[in-house]
Amino acid sequence: MLIVGELINTSRKAVKSAVENRDASFIQRIAREQVEAGAQYVDVNCGTMVFNEAETIEWLVNTIQEAVQVPLCIDSPNPKAIEIGLAAARHGQPMVNSITAERQRYEEILPLVQKYQAKVVALCMDDQGMPETADDRMRIVRNLVQNLTAAGVSEEDIYFDPLVKPVSTGDRFGLEVLDTLRMISTEFPRAHKICGLSNISFGLPNRKILNQAFMIQTMAMGMDAYILDPLDKGMMGFLCASRALLGQDGYCMDYLTAHRKGLYD
């Protein structure tokens, strides 16, 4: 199970303020806390800094790497910012968030994935837009697997994001994601599956409950990576318990260790 800590994102007010003021100690504290809580990657996203994103992402990457030595997930809609972030990354294999099957995005991001030998989040989206059904998503998945592997990207380095939509806007949106995960796991067992969970609950009350329940459901269908807040002890507790129940934690050793340390609620 791969956990990407999501908290260093300038869409969060406190992070944006810290970045604008170049408050390195604040950013480094968040990075350390996420890694101590179980994140194996730290997401770096300053996409809201539209006018100086490239300069900002370089500062963030260098600042974070002074505090932690885990790989980074370079997260941006801007290919130039992604390349600057990748060039500065020096710990482990970086991850790019993200590529799609949209022609322009694919042509912009693929050379960066190849150049820096990065893992890549592959969104189930093409020039027709966001898919509605699992079958629509699988059409895009097959296309991306064929093209990426032909370009030299290992299937093990592809992390498919099925694009979670709010169940408040469509009764089947959760089911379509679960069906997609099952199909990817069957057809491309070496590829990975990743997502952020919060979209599923958008527009509804008690969002944490929905997010936690959906995480458990997606794990049962083969999801093996998440972009989430590792400081959420409830969420991390459910993840730890689910791994044990799914046979992913030999003799429940990780679960028992977490319990003894009081890591999870």
DAKAMO-V750176 format. One record per run of one state. SS is the DSSP state (~ for helix, > for strand, _ for the rest). FROM is the first residue (numbers start at 0). LEN is the number of residues. If there is no record, write none. Layout:
# DAKAMO-V750176
SS_FROM_LEN + SS_FROM_LEN
This chain:
# DAKAMO-V750176
__0_1 + >_1_4 + __5_3 + >_8_1 + __9_3 + ~_12_8 + __20_3 + ~_23_13 + __36_4 + >_40_5 + __45_7 + ~_52_13 + __65_5 + >_70_5 + __75_3 + ~_78_10 + __88_6 + >_94_5 + __99_3 + ~_102_14 + __116_2 + >_118_5 + __123_1 + >_124_2 + __126_2 + >_128_2 + __130_3 + ~_133_17 + __150_4 + ~_154_3 + >_157_4 + __161_11 + ~_172_15 + __187_4 + >_191_5 + __196_1 + ~_197_4 + __201_5 + ~_206_14 + __220_4 + >_224_4 + __228_4 + ~_232_13 + __245_4 + ~_249_12 + __261_4
